[in-house]
């Protein structure tokens, strides 16, 4: 039994033809844009995992269903990647054959004039006091920028000398460039996602309250060097990134200034920094190059871009034990209120080794602090115990903190939360609350055993984002190409003109014109009439007469049809 492979292949061929059509490519492009909407409206794990966790906790079962649909990982989801893959296949599958067809069309002479030009949508004719050769010369001069061919009388369908002209090939060229730009954009963005890296680093500045403590001052103004992935606070990178391709440079943040409106709305963030590329990194910091960093005005150094992404405050605390030994720590707090910068965070202190020779006993006497920081404090509520922030600038800093004693998790071998303490340690009783206090700068509190906790003040920190994507320029090129192609395809009309000349016995010539727009007809009628008038050298009176004759001929044709 023989198999009819044509019938087997036919449905696959139909699917392929549908997939590789321009219409399908445009539909898939629209679907891709629609599919990207959840990525803009919902928090994404690739950008902020904490916000995704908060959304899941706040929205219960609905959020769980959304998570199963990969709505929090839109751009890496199976369905989004499938749409991109189908779009790329569709674009490539339709670009190649249409490019070949367009090349052939450009090499093919314009079609010969139809036998009856009067049947075309645009038609005109007139008798001129010139020979056919003179009219031919006018046609060549007027249509010299068109694709123009001349057909001798013996080859013409009506047995007369004629010209065929066509213009607007750039319309299809622009259409192809638009789709090619989209295809290249998808490919380049995909390659960029494989080799990019994007890191966040928090650096303490010297801007803030005056703190006379060597440990705090040594933590301020520490340079960041882009020499190891471990130097980042957080790092996202493509699949091919292995940590050895970082572009070496160093940055030191000198200060940070924020301009606010009276209502607390931010106007501008500015930071003065110093930076050095690889060849200058070993020079003293004073010899590094200076620059100013502002929001949306990144520093471009060593092929990377450094953005001023955000800022916040880092409170400093000093813990003094009964034996007189002390430890100081300054840690950035997370801004929970983006307007007035009420912030939350946690600190952990290990007691001096000499106080508790036994490691277990020492672990049970660690000090932990967790609470809120307000740059401009406002106490409300019962007995003024509730801390709020009334302004984002640091004018009257204060903290509201809980102080704990016990196992703070410093030597458990597990990573600890940067902005909160381990709730499991609290629930198990390993970490017990000793006090809850509100402190302004310079104020302190004393625990039952004589341990003193002092709020020293706060410094501002900046959050810098370092981005590396060598495909950025080519993304711009592909985008510009796609936009330019779209403008060409929308702004250029494909049109054809035919001119046929009938020599008369008295030496004059009857000239017949026909015009056809292959795509958009808007404005083509005026252009066609302008071409006719130019070739005929017709003035306004003759043009009005020709319009009347054309109207009479059209009326006669309608009577014949009826």
LUMLO-570525 format. One record per residue (C-alpha): residue in one letter; x, y, z. Coordinates in Angstrom, 2 decimals. Layout:
<r "a",<X,Y,Z>>
...
//
This chain:
<r "x",<0.00,0.00,0.00>>
<r "x",<1.56,3.30,-1.10>>
<r "x",<1.39,6.42,1.02>>
<r "x",<0.31,9.66,-0.56>>
<r "x",<2.92,11.94,0.95>>
<r "x",<1.34,15.01,-0.58>>
<r "x",<-1.78,14.50,1.54>>
<r "x",<0.33,13.82,4.62>>
<r "x",<2.37,16.95,4.03>>
<r "x",<-0.56,19.20,3.15>>
<r "x",<-1.82,20.05,6.69>>
<r "x",<1.73,20.76,7.87>>
<r "x",<2.27,22.95,4.83>>
<r "x",<-0.91,24.86,5.60>>
<r "x",<0.17,25.43,9.20>>
<r "x",<3.60,26.57,8.02>>
<r "x",<2.09,28.94,5.46>>
<r "x",<-0.16,30.40,8.13>>
<r "x",<2.69,30.76,10.63>>
<r "x",<5.03,32.45,8.15>>
<r "x",<2.58,35.04,6.88>>
<r "x",<2.96,38.73,7.68>>
<r "x",<-0.54,38.78,9.16>>
<r "x",<0.40,36.05,11.64>>
<r "x",<3.62,37.87,12.55>>
<r "x",<1.65,41.03,13.36>>
<r "x",<-0.87,39.03,15.41>>
<r "x",<1.93,37.36,17.38>>
<r "x",<3.58,40.74,17.91>>
<r "x",<0.33,42.07,19.40>>
<r "x",<-0.02,38.94,21.57>>
<r "x",<3.56,39.40,22.80>>
<r "x",<2.85,43.00,23.79>>
<r "x",<-0.34,41.92,25.58>>
<r "x",<1.47,39.06,27.34>>
<r "x",<4.08,41.47,28.69>>
<r "x",<1.44,43.52,30.54>>
<r "x",<1.43,41.31,33.71>>
<r "x",<5.20,41.79,33.89>>
<r "x",<4.67,45.52,34.18>>
<r "x",<1.73,45.40,36.61>>
<r "x",<2.79,42.59,38.96>>
<r "x",<6.01,42.27,41.00>>
<r "x",<8.58,40.00,39.37>>
<r "x",<10.93,37.63,41.18>>
<r "x",<13.80,38.58,38.92>>
<r "x",<13.52,42.19,40.12>>
<r "x",<12.31,41.99,43.71>>
<r "x",<11.66,38.64,45.36>>
<r "x",<10.59,40.28,48.63>>
<r "x",<7.72,42.13,46.95>>
<r "x",<6.56,38.88,45.36>>
<r "x",<6.55,37.17,48.77>>
<r "x",<4.57,40.08,50.23>>
<r "x",<2.06,39.88,47.38>>
<r "x",<1.64,36.12,47.89>>
<r "x",<1.11,36.59,51.62>>
<r "x",<-1.45,39.36,51.10>>
<r "x",<-3.57,37.77,48.36>>
<r "x",<-3.84,34.15,49.44>>
<r "x",<-5.29,31.58,47.03>>
<r "x",<-5.62,34.02,44.14>>
<r "x",<-1.92,34.82,44.31>>
<r "x",<-1.08,31.10,44.44>>
<r "x",<-3.01,30.50,41.22>>
<r "x",<-1.25,33.46,39.63>>
<r "x",<2.07,32.02,40.74>>
<r "x",<1.26,28.66,39.13>>
<r "x",<0.51,30.56,35.92>>
<r "x",<4.01,32.07,36.20>>
<r "x",<2.65,35.61,36.39>>
<r "x",<5.46,36.56,38.77>>
<r "x",<8.06,35.22,36.34>>
<r "x",<6.51,36.51,33.13>>
<r "x",<9.60,37.03,31.02>>
<r "x",<11.06,33.62,31.82>>
<r "x",<7.74,31.74,31.74>>
<r "x",<7.13,28.87,29.35>>
<r "x",<4.23,30.60,27.60>>
<r "x",<6.08,33.90,27.11>>
<r "x",<9.15,32.14,25.70>>
<r "x",<6.85,30.12,23.41>>
<r "x",<5.25,33.30,22.06>>
<r "x",<8.69,34.82,21.43>>
<r "x",<9.87,31.65,19.67>>
<r "x",<6.77,31.51,17.46>>
<r "x",<7.13,35.20,16.62>>
<r "x",<10.78,34.74,15.69>>
<r "x",<9.99,31.73,13.49>>
<r "x",<7.13,33.62,11.88>>
<r "x",<9.28,36.66,11.18>>
<r "x",<12.18,34.72,9.70>>
<r "x",<9.83,32.46,7.75>>
<r "x",<8.07,35.38,6.09>>
<r "x",<11.03,37.74,5.70>>
<r "x",<13.17,35.39,3.60>>
<r "x",<10.64,34.54,0.85>>
<r "x",<9.29,38.09,0.74>>
<r "x",<12.80,39.47,0.43>>
<r "x",<13.39,37.18,-2.54>>
<r "x",<10.07,38.22,-4.09>>
<r "x",<10.87,41.90,-3.54>>
<r "x",<14.28,41.51,-5.17>>
<r "x",<12.69,39.85,-8.18>>
<r "x",<10.04,42.59,-8.36>>
<r "x",<12.72,45.28,-8.40>>
<r "x",<14.54,43.50,-11.22>>
<r "x",<11.35,42.93,-13.21>>
<r "x",<10.30,45.76,-15.58>>
<r "x",<6.90,47.37,-14.91>>
<r "x",<3.97,45.58,-16.49>>
<r "x",<2.90,46.59,-19.99>>
<r "x",<0.00,48.98,-20.36>>
<r "x",<-3.47,47.38,-20.35>>
<r "x",<-5.33,47.42,-23.66>>
<r "x",<-8.06,49.73,-22.36>>
<r "x",<-6.64,52.35,-20.01>>
<r "x",<-10.10,53.89,-19.63>>
<r "x",<-11.09,51.04,-17.33>>
<r "x",<-8.47,51.97,-14.72>>
<r "x",<-9.50,53.92,-11.60>>
<r "x",<-7.57,56.97,-12.84>>
<r "x",<-7.73,57.87,-16.52>>
<r "x",<-7.14,60.90,-18.68>>
<r "x",<-6.51,61.64,-22.35>>
<r "x",<-5.88,64.63,-24.56>>
<r "x",<-4.71,65.65,-28.00>>
<r "x",<-1.52,67.72,-28.01>>
<r "x",<0.18,69.75,-30.71>>
<r "x",<3.32,67.66,-30.56>>
<r "x",<4.71,64.56,-32.18>>
<r "x",<4.91,61.21,-30.43>>
<r "x",<8.68,61.64,-30.11>>
<r "x",<8.24,64.97,-28.32>>
<r "x",<5.68,63.47,-25.95>>
<r "x",<7.99,60.53,-25.31>>
<r "x",<10.76,62.95,-24.36>>
<r "x",<8.43,64.68,-21.89>>
<r "x",<7.47,61.32,-20.37>>
<r "x",<11.10,60.33,-19.87>>
<r "x",<11.94,63.69,-18.28>>
<r "x",<8.90,63.70,-16.01>>
<r "x",<9.19,60.06,-14.91>>
<r "x",<12.98,59.83,-14.80>>
<r "x",<12.93,58.86,-11.11>>
<r "x",<10.41,56.09,-11.70>>
<r "x",<11.08,52.55,-12.88>>
<r "x",<10.33,53.26,-16.54>>
<r "x",<10.12,51.04,-19.60>>
<r "x",<9.07,51.78,-23.17>>
<r "x",<7.03,49.35,-25.24>>
<r "x",<7.13,49.68,-29.05>>
<r "x",<3.87,49.68,-31.00>>
<r "x",<4.29,46.14,-32.34>>
<r "x",<4.53,44.76,-28.77>>
<r "x",<1.84,46.94,-27.18>>
<r "x",<-1.57,45.43,-26.48>>
<r "x",<-3.33,48.31,-28.25>>
<r "x",<-0.81,48.54,-31.09>>
<r "x",<0.57,51.95,-30.06>>
<r "x",<3.75,53.20,-28.51>>
<r "x",<3.49,53.20,-24.70>>
<r "x",<5.36,53.70,-21.44>>
<r "x",<5.03,51.83,-18.16>>
<r "x",<6.24,53.43,-14.93>>
<r "x",<6.15,52.25,-11.34>>
<r "x",<7.21,53.81,-8.06>>
<r "x",<7.01,52.96,-4.35>>
<r "x",<9.28,49.93,-4.06>>
<r "x",<10.52,51.38,-0.76>>
<r "x",<7.15,50.57,0.79>>
<r "x",<7.80,46.85,0.68>>
<r "x",<11.45,47.46,1.55>>
<r "x",<10.36,49.38,4.66>>
<r "x",<7.94,46.61,5.56>>
<r "x",<10.76,44.07,5.35>>
<r "x",<13.12,46.30,7.35>>
<r "x",<10.47,46.71,10.05>>
<r "x",<10.00,42.97,10.48>>
<r "x",<13.74,42.34,10.21>>
<r "x",<14.33,44.96,12.93>>
<r "x",<11.81,43.22,15.20>>
<r "x",<13.47,39.85,14.58>>
<r "x",<16.94,41.26,15.26>>
<r "x",<15.63,42.98,18.38>>
<r "x",<14.34,39.67,19.76>>
<r "x",<17.62,37.90,18.96>>
<r "x",<19.81,40.67,20.39>>
<r "x",<17.77,40.97,23.59>>
<r "x",<17.97,37.19,24.00>>
<r "x",<21.75,37.25,23.60>>
<r "x",<21.98,40.19,25.98>>
<r "x",<20.07,38.30,28.65>>
<r "x",<22.68,35.53,28.41>>
<r "x",<25.77,37.70,28.92>>
<r "x",<24.51,40.61,31.05>>
<r "x",<25.04,41.26,34.73>>
<r "x",<23.31,43.73,37.02>>
<r "x",<24.38,44.25,40.60>>
<r "x",<23.22,46.31,43.57>>
<r "x",<25.61,47.73,46.15>>
<r "x",<24.91,49.91,49.18>>
<r "x",<27.58,52.44,50.17>>
<r "x",<27.57,54.60,53.29>>
<r "x",<28.19,58.31,52.77>>
<r "x",<29.55,60.93,55.13>>
<r "x",<26.25,62.83,54.92>>
<r "x",<24.27,62.73,58.14>>
<r "x",<24.68,63.47,61.82>>
<r "x",<28.08,63.99,63.37>>
<r "x",<29.24,60.73,64.97>>
<r "x",<32.51,60.66,66.92>>
<r "x",<33.28,56.98,66.70>>
<r "x",<36.21,55.42,64.87>>
<r "x",<34.35,52.24,63.96>>
<r "x",<31.49,54.19,62.38>>
<r "x",<33.80,56.58,60.55>>
<r "x",<35.85,53.70,59.17>>
<r "x",<32.68,52.21,57.66>>
<r "x",<31.81,55.47,55.89>>
<r "x",<33.22,56.22,52.45>>
<r "x",<34.52,52.71,51.81>>
<r "x",<35.15,52.29,48.05>>
<r "x",<33.39,49.65,45.99>>
<r "x",<35.49,47.82,43.40>>
<r "x",<33.95,45.88,40.55>>
<r "x",<36.49,43.09,40.76>>
<r "x",<34.51,40.21,42.27>>
<r "x",<30.90,39.12,42.31>>
<r "x",<31.11,38.79,46.10>>
<r "x",<31.51,42.57,46.40>>
<r "x",<27.87,43.08,45.45>>
<r "x",<25.01,43.03,47.93>>
<r "x",<22.88,41.37,45.25>>
<r "x",<23.70,40.28,41.71>>
<r "x",<21.63,39.06,38.78>>
<r "x",<23.35,37.73,35.69>>
<r "x",<22.83,35.75,32.51>>
<r "x",<23.43,32.05,32.06>>
<r "x",<26.90,32.50,30.57>>
<r "x",<28.15,34.81,33.35>>
<r "x",<30.76,33.09,35.55>>
<r "x",<32.04,36.04,37.58>>
<r "x",<35.33,36.36,35.71>>
<r "x",<34.16,38.86,33.10>>
<r "x",<33.62,41.86,35.37>>
<r "x",<35.01,45.14,34.04>>
<r "x",<37.42,46.43,36.73>>
<r "x",<36.75,49.85,38.22>>
<r "x",<36.31,51.40,41.67>>
<r "x",<33.87,53.98,43.07>>
<r "x",<33.89,55.97,46.28>>
<r "x",<30.83,57.96,47.34>>
<r "x",<31.72,61.22,49.07>>
<r "x",<28.27,62.55,49.94>>
<r "x",<24.58,62.53,49.11>>
<r "x",<22.08,65.38,48.87>>
<r "x",<18.33,65.22,48.41>>
<r "x",<16.10,68.14,47.44>>
<r "x",<12.52,67.98,48.73>>
<r "x",<9.39,70.06,48.32>>
<r "x",<7.67,71.32,51.51>>
<r "x",<5.21,68.39,51.30>>
<r "x",<8.07,65.90,51.31>>
<r "x",<8.01,65.06,47.62>>
<r "x",<11.50,64.47,46.23>>
<r "x",<12.82,66.83,43.55>>
<r "x",<16.30,65.51,42.85>>
<r "x",<18.91,63.19,44.34>>
<r "x",<22.58,64.07,43.87>>
<r "x",<25.74,62.27,44.92>>
<r "x",<29.34,63.37,44.45>>
<r "x",<31.59,60.41,43.75>>
<r "x",<35.12,59.52,42.72>>
<r "x",<35.93,56.71,40.32>>
<r "x",<38.93,55.03,38.75>>
<r "x",<39.29,52.54,35.93>>
<r "x",<41.64,49.57,36.03>>
<r "x",<44.84,51.48,35.25>>
<r "x",<44.14,54.08,38.00>>
<r "x",<42.68,51.86,40.72>>
<r "x",<45.97,51.66,42.66>>
<r "x",<46.34,55.43,42.82>>
<r "x",<45.37,57.30,46.03>>
<r "x",<41.64,58.02,46.19>>
<r "x",<42.34,61.76,46.12>>
<r "x",<43.72,61.32,42.59>>
<r "x",<40.63,59.53,41.27>>
<r "x",<38.38,61.33,38.81>>
<r "x",<35.43,63.22,40.30>>
<r "x",<31.91,63.34,38.93>>
<r "x",<28.31,63.95,39.98>>
<r "x",<25.75,61.17,39.94>>
<r "x",<22.04,61.94,39.63>>
<r "x",<18.86,59.98,38.99>>
<r "x",<18.59,59.00,35.30>>
<r "x",<22.09,60.38,34.65>>
<r "x",<24.32,57.30,34.98>>
<r "x",<28.09,57.16,35.03>>
<r "x",<29.51,55.21,32.10>>
<r "x",<32.81,53.64,33.08>>
<r "x",<34.76,50.65,31.75>>
<r "x",<31.85,49.60,29.55>>
<r "x",<29.38,49.53,32.45>>
<r "x",<26.69,51.94,33.59>>
<r "x",<26.40,53.04,37.22>>
<r "x",<22.99,54.35,38.29>>
<r "x",<21.94,56.17,41.44>>
<r "x",<19.10,53.80,42.21>>
<r "x",<17.99,54.87,45.67>>
<r "x",<19.01,56.04,49.12>>
<r "x",<18.16,55.62,52.77>>
<r "x",<19.50,55.89,56.30>>
<r "x",<21.86,53.79,58.39>>
<r "x",<21.46,54.26,62.17>>
<r "x",<24.49,53.70,64.40>>
<r "x",<24.31,52.06,67.84>>
<r "x",<26.85,51.53,70.56>>
<r "x",<26.54,48.71,73.09>>
<r "x",<28.61,49.00,76.27>>
<r "x",<28.81,45.95,78.55>>
<r "x",<29.10,46.17,82.36>>
<r "x",<32.88,45.56,82.20>>
<r "x",<33.30,48.73,80.12>>
<r "x",<33.97,47.05,76.79>>
<r "x",<31.88,48.27,73.88>>
<r "x",<31.00,47.49,70.28>>
<r "x",<29.66,49.88,67.65>>
<r "x",<27.72,49.06,64.51>>
<r "x",<26.11,51.05,61.70>>
<r "x",<23.68,49.19,59.42>>
<r "x",<21.38,50.41,56.68>>
<r "x",<17.64,50.27,57.39>>
<r "x",<15.03,49.51,54.74>>
<r "x",<12.82,52.50,53.79>>
<r "x",<9.28,51.20,54.34>>
<r "x",<7.67,54.58,53.66>>
<r "x",<8.93,55.90,50.29>>
<r "x",<7.71,59.42,51.08>>
<r "x",<8.86,60.19,54.63>>
<r "x",<11.40,57.34,54.91>>
<r "x",<10.21,55.65,58.06>>
<r "x",<12.63,52.71,57.93>>
<r "x",<13.05,49.34,59.60>>
<r "x",<16.07,47.20,60.31>>
<r "x",<18.03,45.06,62.73>>
<r "x",<21.49,44.88,64.30>>
<r "x",<23.30,42.07,66.11>>
<r "x",<26.16,42.37,68.63>>
<r "x",<28.45,39.63,69.90>>
<r "x",<29.69,40.21,73.48>>
<r "x",<33.43,40.58,74.09>>
<r "x",<35.21,37.23,74.23>>
<r "x",<36.64,37.81,77.69>>
<r "x",<33.25,38.22,79.34>>
<r "x",<32.02,34.70,78.60>>
<r "x",<34.82,32.14,78.10>>
<r "x",<32.23,29.44,77.50>>
<r "x",<31.01,29.61,73.88>>
<r "x",<27.50,28.43,74.75>>
<r "x",<27.14,31.06,77.48>>
<r "x",<28.53,33.70,75.15>>
<r "x",<25.97,32.76,72.51>>
<r "x",<23.17,33.14,75.05>>
<r "x",<24.22,36.72,75.79>>
<r "x",<24.30,38.21,72.33>>
<r "x",<22.48,41.53,71.94>>
<r "x",<20.04,42.15,69.08>>
<r "x",<18.22,45.36,68.16>>
<r "x",<15.20,45.57,65.87>>
<r "x",<12.92,48.50,65.17>>
<r "x",<12.17,51.69,63.29>>
<r "x",<14.12,54.78,62.34>>
<r "x",<12.60,58.18,61.50>>
<r "x",<14.76,60.93,59.94>>
<r "x",<12.39,63.60,61.32>>
<r "x",<10.70,62.11,64.35>>
<r "x",<7.10,62.68,65.33>>
<r "x",<5.74,60.82,68.36>>
<r "x",<2.00,60.13,68.42>>
<r "x",<-0.41,57.76,70.09>>
<r "x",<-0.88,57.05,73.78>>
<r "x",<1.81,58.83,75.84>>
<r "x",<3.59,59.72,72.61>>
<r "x",<5.01,56.23,72.29>>
<r "x",<4.34,55.68,68.58>>
<r "x",<7.17,56.81,66.30>>
<r "x",<6.38,58.27,62.88>>
<r "x",<8.34,60.32,60.37>>
<r "x",<7.03,63.74,59.34>>
<r "x",<9.66,64.66,56.72>>
<r "x",<12.14,62.67,54.58>>
<r "x",<15.18,64.85,55.33>>
<r "x",<17.14,64.10,58.51>>
<r "x",<16.23,66.99,60.82>>
<r "x",<15.43,65.26,64.14>>
<r "x",<16.37,61.55,63.94>>
<r "x",<15.00,59.03,66.40>>
<r "x",<14.51,55.27,66.74>>
<r "x",<11.88,53.02,68.27>>
<r "x",<13.54,49.68,68.96>>
<r "x",<13.09,46.38,70.72>>
<r "x",<16.22,45.09,72.46>>
<r "x",<16.78,41.34,72.74>>
<r "x",<19.25,39.14,74.55>>
<r "x",<20.09,35.56,73.64>>
<r "x",<21.10,33.62,70.56>>
<r "x",<20.87,36.17,67.72>>
<r "x",<22.01,33.63,65.13>>
<r "x",<25.45,35.12,64.56>>
<r "x",<27.29,31.79,64.61>>
<r "x",<24.60,29.39,63.42>>
<r "x",<26.12,29.11,59.95>>
<r "x",<22.84,30.21,58.40>>
<r "x",<22.27,33.51,56.62>>
<r "x",<20.33,36.03,58.69>>
<r "x",<17.79,38.58,57.53>>
<r "x",<19.31,41.99,56.91>>
<r "x",<16.29,43.96,58.10>>
<r "x",<14.70,41.63,60.68>>
<r "x",<15.58,39.09,63.33>>
<r "x",<14.90,35.38,63.11>>
<r "x",<11.35,34.81,64.34>>
<r "x",<12.07,31.12,64.99>>
<r "x",<14.70,32.08,67.56>>
<r "x",<12.14,34.32,69.28>>
<r "x",<9.38,31.71,69.30>>
<r "x",<11.72,29.05,70.67>>
<r "x",<12.78,31.33,73.53>>
<r "x",<16.43,31.48,72.46>>
<r "x",<16.07,35.24,71.86>>
<r "x",<14.18,37.11,74.59>>
<r "x",<13.04,40.73,74.59>>
<r "x",<14.71,42.86,77.26>>
<r "x",<13.27,46.31,76.54>>
<r "x",<11.32,48.51,74.12>>
<r "x",<12.47,52.12,73.98>>
<r "x",<12.32,55.31,71.92>>
<r "x",<15.66,57.07,71.58>>
<r "x",<16.77,60.32,70.01>>
<r "x",<20.34,60.99,68.94>>
<r "x",<22.70,60.77,71.91>>
<r "x",<20.14,59.11,74.18>>
<r "x",<20.68,55.68,75.71>>
<r "x",<18.98,53.02,77.78>>
<r "x",<20.36,50.56,80.31>>
<r "x",<19.36,46.92,80.67>>
<r "x",<18.90,45.09,83.97>>
<r "x",<22.48,43.76,84.01>>
<r "x",<23.98,47.20,83.34>>
<r "x",<24.44,46.84,79.58>>
<r "x",<24.03,50.22,77.93>>
<r "x",<22.60,50.77,74.43>>
<r "x",<23.14,54.22,72.89>>
<r "x",<21.76,55.67,69.65>>
<r "x",<24.68,57.59,68.13>>
<r "x",<22.94,59.04,65.07>>
<r "x",<22.67,58.07,61.43>>
<r "x",<24.34,58.43,58.05>>
<r "x",<22.77,58.38,54.61>>
<r "x",<23.50,55.53,52.24>>
<r "x",<23.14,55.31,48.47>>
<r "x",<22.05,52.30,46.49>>
<r "x",<24.06,52.02,43.28>>
<r "x",<23.16,49.75,40.40>>
<r "x",<25.92,48.55,38.07>>
<r "x",<24.61,47.34,34.72>>
<r "x",<26.58,45.60,31.99>>
<r "x",<24.97,44.81,28.65>>
<r "x",<27.22,45.03,25.56>>
<r "x",<24.21,44.54,23.29>>
<r "x",<22.62,47.84,24.31>>
<r "x",<23.93,49.71,21.24>>
<r "x",<22.69,46.99,18.88>>
<r "x",<19.28,47.04,20.55>>
<r "x",<19.14,50.73,19.69>>
<r "x",<20.18,50.02,16.09>>
<r "x",<17.50,47.33,15.69>>
<r "x",<14.86,49.58,17.25>>
<r "x",<15.72,52.52,15.00>>
<r "x",<15.70,50.21,11.97>>
<r "x",<12.27,48.87,12.90>>
<r "x",<10.86,52.37,13.40>>
<r "x",<12.40,53.63,10.16>>
<r "x",<10.99,50.65,8.29>>
<r "x",<7.54,51.26,9.75>>
<r "x",<7.66,54.93,8.69>>
<r "x",<8.63,53.92,5.14>>
<r "x",<5.93,51.27,4.89>>
<r "x",<3.24,53.67,6.14>>
<r "x",<4.38,56.79,4.33>>
<r "x",<5.16,55.50,0.83>>
<r "x",<2.52,54.46,-1.71>>
<r "x",<3.05,51.89,-4.44>>
<r "x",<1.66,53.31,-7.70>>
<r "x",<1.77,52.73,-11.46>>
<r "x",<1.36,55.02,-14.47>>
<r "x",<0.88,54.10,-18.13>>
<r "x",<1.13,56.48,-21.05>>
<r "x",<0.04,55.51,-24.58>>
<r "x",<0.53,57.72,-27.67>>
<r "x",<-1.50,57.57,-30.88>>
<r "x",<0.01,59.68,-33.71>>
<r "x",<-2.64,61.54,-35.74>>
<r "x",<-2.52,62.36,-39.45>>
<r "x",<-2.29,66.10,-38.84>>
<r "x",<0.98,65.70,-36.89>>
<r "x",<-0.65,65.92,-33.50>>
<r "x",<-0.71,63.10,-30.92>>
<r "x",<-3.52,61.67,-28.85>>
<r "x",<-2.09,60.80,-25.43>>
<r "x",<-3.88,58.43,-23.09>>
<r "x",<-3.01,58.01,-19.41>>
<r "x",<-3.89,55.40,-16.82>>
<r "x",<-3.04,55.26,-13.12>>
<r "x",<-3.32,52.59,-10.47>>
<r "x",<-2.42,52.60,-6.77>>
<r "x",<-1.42,49.14,-5.55>>
<r "x",<-1.94,50.01,-1.88>>
<r "x",<-3.24,53.17,-0.21>>
<r "x",<-5.08,55.45,-2.65>>
<r "x",<-5.06,58.55,-0.45>>
<r "x",<-3.52,61.48,-2.32>>
<r "x",<-2.77,59.44,-5.43>>
<r "x",<-5.44,61.15,-7.53>>
<r "x",<-3.86,64.57,-7.09>>
<r "x",<-0.38,63.24,-7.84>>
<r "x",<-1.61,61.44,-10.96>>
<r "x",<-3.32,64.57,-12.26>>
<r "x",<-0.18,66.60,-11.60>>
<r "x",<1.87,64.12,-13.67>>
<r "x",<-0.65,64.26,-16.53>>
<r "x",<-0.75,68.06,-16.54>>
<r "x",<3.03,68.25,-16.46>>
<r "x",<3.47,65.91,-19.44>>
<r "x",<0.70,67.59,-21.43>>
<r "x",<1.96,71.04,-20.41>>
<r "x",<-1.66,71.81,-19.65>>
<r "x",<-2.71,75.10,-18.05>>
<r "x",<-5.60,75.59,-15.63>>
<r "x",<-8.19,76.34,-18.35>>
<r "x",<-7.27,73.20,-20.24>>
<r "x",<-7.42,71.23,-17.03>>
<r "x",<-10.98,72.41,-16.33>>
<r "x",<-11.97,71.47,-19.86>>
<r "x",<-10.41,68.04,-19.44>>
<r "x",<-12.31,67.54,-16.20>>
<r "x",<-15.58,68.41,-17.96>>
<r "x",<-14.78,66.01,-20.80>>
<r "x",<-13.94,63.29,-18.29>>
<r "x",<-17.24,63.87,-16.51>>
<r "x",<-19.11,63.70,-19.85>>
<r "x",<-17.34,60.46,-20.78>>
<r "x",<-18.15,58.97,-17.40>>
<r "x",<-21.83,59.88,-17.80>>
<r "x",<-21.87,58.30,-21.25>>
<r "x",<-20.28,55.13,-19.90>>
<r "x",<-22.96,54.93,-17.20>>
<r "x",<-25.70,55.20,-19.85>>
<r "x",<-24.07,52.46,-21.90>>
<r "x",<-23.97,50.18,-18.85>>
<r "x",<-27.63,50.83,-18.09>>
//
